[in-house]
Structures are given as structure tokens and as C-alpha cells.
């Protein structure tokens, strides 16, 4: 189970558990522990999105993130993420 700090302390243990389970599903879907590149590629897959401002902690991370718009998300993965949203979140959203 994931643990969250800071502003996330306002979430109940049930919400934290649900968020952790959803993240675990996404990690299995993409076969990786690192979801950031997929999340950013998903955002960039929509023409309405022209800029994303992620948090960056190092030059290496900046360099990696700058490459993301150059390698688009395959349509199959985009459709899988849209289906994930429709099935898991659309009618049962998580509290902010």
C-alpha cells in the first residue's frame, strides 16, 4: 500500500487504498514502476494540450522529460487509459 504525506493527509484510509490500487493497476498495464512518462504522453496526445508543467528535481529528470513530447503515446495505450478512466473513475471520482 502507498503512503502519502502533506496535503494528502486529508484523504481517508479507504481513499488512499483505492488510489494505491489504481496506481498498481496502471503499473501492471504499462509493465513499469515509473508512470510519469506515460501520464505526460497521454496529456500530450490531445491537441488541446500544448504545455505541461511537471515538477522537476534534477537536470537528468529535466532532460528525460524534454524528450517525452518527441515520442507520442501509442494509440492502443491511449485507448487503454481512456477505458481505465471510463471504467474506474468517470462515475466514481476520487476526492481531491
ZINORZI-V970005 format. One record per helix or strand. SS is the DSSP state (alpha for helix, beta for strand). FROM is the first residue (numbers start at 1). LEN is the number of residues. Records with the same first field share a line. If there is no record, write none. Layout:
SS=FROM-LEN ; FROM-LEN
This chain:
alpha=6-5 ; 13-18 ; 36-9 ; 59-10 ; 75-14
